[in-house]
Amino acid sequence: MTEHTIPDASALSGWRKSSYSGAEGGSCIEVLDSHPSGVPVRDSKAAHGPALVIPSAGWASFVTAVKRGELRA
């Protein structure tokens, strides 16, 4: 079975912040590239918290929808 969560996301290195995150901090997510199970996503304010692992195809669809402005708040 594919891993869907990582209990302690700080165990992995190479996290990068969302390009939409501002310099003033605030609510940010971080993603990790090249993970074998998909794209891990975590809250940047909770580095030792869990990360969700999103299947790569699902993550690509999500990013495309965000860039196109297709998602509503």
Secondary structure, 3 states (H helix, E strand, C coil): CCCCEECCHHHCCCCEECCCCCCCCCCCEEECCCECCEEEEEECCCCCCCEEEECHHHHHHHHHHHHHCCCCC
